[in-house]
Amino acid sequence: MRQSEISRKTGETDVLVALDLDGTGEYAIDTGVGFLNHMLELFARHGRFNLRVTCKGDTWVDDHHSTEDIGIALGQAFDKALGDRKGITRYGSMLLPMDESLIESAVDISGRGMLAYGLDIPTEKVGTFDTELVEDFFQAFAQNARCTLHIRQLAGRNSHHIIEGAFKSVARSLRAAVKIDPDTAGEIPSTKGVL
């Protein structure tokens, strides 16, 4: 069972993430940040991950601590659920249209956390959400999931569509990368013998 649960408690946030990589896209999300709730619901559905996230954070300051700490905990949940990574496809990519926006993502479950970020979000906010936090979220996720993650924008003018396209694209890339490859089940997909 490729499942995990991560609890992260700091002086700024109290986060719980429960993840099932082999789910059906069921979710229960309560981050205290409305826009992030929406993005994580899309992420779960398009990745077909069963995902439960709760966060009590200092949102009276702003949404930064909650967003980043959820990214950290979600990345750790992926890392833990993947275990030794035997049999995974390892790589995944998706070119995803979201109305006028077009977002490409690619992931390598490499054991090395890195983000290459190429979104050009035209507004500073979507509702009350600071759009610069999208990069912070994915940076925290990639480092803690120990994956290489590329996200780039090929088209788009609407901030909501660009960000939504990114979350959907990354979810679908991850869905492909974490899938068990029946041809290599039980094998580590690396000449190093470890990921």
N, C-alpha and C positions, 0 to 999 in steps of 0.2 A: 504494500500500500504506500503510494508516494504522497504522503500527507505530512503536514507539520503544523506546529503551533508555536508562535513567538510572542513573548511578552517583553515589552520594553518600557521601563518606568524611569523617568528623570524628574528633575525639579520643574520641568516645563511641560512634559506630556506623560500620559499613561496610555500606551498603545497595546492592543492585542490583535494579532493576525492569525487566522486559521486558514490553511490552504490545502486543497486536494487537486493535484495536477491532472488527475484522471476523472474529472467531474463532468458536469453537464452545463455549467455556466450559472449555477445557482449562487445567489449572493445575499448578504445582509451587511450593509455598509452604513456606519454612523461615525463619521470623522469629526463632526462639528464644523465642517467646511463644506457648504452646499455644493459648490462647483466640483470639488474633489470627490464628493460622494458620487456625483453623476459620472465622472471620468472612470472611477473604479468599478462602477456598475457595468459600464461599457467594456472595460478591460476584462472583467470576469466573463461576461457573456461571449465576447468575441474570442477569448482564449479558451473557452469551455473549461475554465477553472472554477471549482467551487471555492468561494472566497467569503470569509467573514472578517470584517475590520471594525474595530471600535477604537475611538480615541477621545480622551478628555485632555484638551490642551489649552494653553493660555491664549486663546483666540481674541481675548480683549486687548492683547498687545498687537498681534496680527496673525496671519495664517502660516508664517514661515516655519515655526518649530513643529507644528502638527504635520505639515506637508513633508518636511524633510525626514522627520522621525518615522512617519508611515512608510516613506520610501526605503528607509533603512530596514525596518521590520519586514516589509514585503520582500525585499531582496534576501534577507536572512531566511525567510520562510521558503523561498525558492531553493536556496542553497541547501538547506536542511532536507527538503522533500526530495531533491535530486540524489541525495546520498552519494554513492561512489560514481554516479553517472553512467553506469554500465548500460549499454544497449540504446542510449539516446541517439537521435538523429544528429544532434549537436548544433547544426546550422539551420537557420530559418530566415526568410525575408518576405516582405510584402510591399507591393506598390498599391496604395489604397486611395481611391478618390473619395472625397467628402464634399459634395457639391462642387464649388469652384476650387477647392483646395486639393492638392495631390501630394501625399506624404509617402516617402519610402523609408522603410526601416530594415535593418539586417542585424541578426544576433548570432554570436558564437558563444556557446556555453564552454568557454575556454579555460576556466579557472583563474582568469585574469580580468579584474574589474576595470572597465574603461568605457567612457562615453565620448562619442564624437557627435556633437550636437549642431544641427544646422537648420533650426527653425527661426524664421523672421516674423515674429508676432507683432502686428502693427500697433496694438494698443497696450497700455500699461496695465489695464484691468479688464476682466470679464466679470461683470457684476461687481462684487467686492473682492474678487480673487486677483492677486497680483500675478500677472502672466510670467514674470521672471522666475516664479516658483516652479514652473514646468521643468526648466533645466535642473533646478536643485533636486526635484523629485527623482528625475531619471538618473542623475549623477549618483544620488544616494542608493537608488535601486541597483544600478549596474555594479557599483563597487561591492555591495553586500551580497548580491547574487553571484558575484565572481564571473561575470559575463562581459563580453565585448559587445557594445550596443551602439549602432549607428542610426541616427535619425536625421533625415533631411527633407526639406520642403521644396517641391518642384513648382508648385503654384499655390496661390491662395491670397485672399485679401481680408477674410472674415476671421477674427481671432478665435472665436468659439470653434469654427469649423477646422481651423488649423490644429488646435489643441486636441479636439475630439478625434480628428484623423490620425494624430500621432499616437494617442492611447489605443485606438483600434488597430492601427498598423503594428505597433509593438506587441500587442496581445496576440495577434495572428502570427507574427514572426516567432514569438516564444512558444506558441502552441505547436508549430512545426518543429522547433528545435528540441523541445522536451519529449516529443513523441518517441515511443520505443520503435526502433527499426527492426522488423522481424528478421531481416537478413543478418543483423549483427547483434541480436539479443545476447546479453551476457558478456559482450566485448566492450572495452573502453575505446571510444573512437579517437584514438591518438597513438602515434608511434612512440610517445613517451611512456605509455602504459598507465598514465594517471592524468586526470583533469582537475 
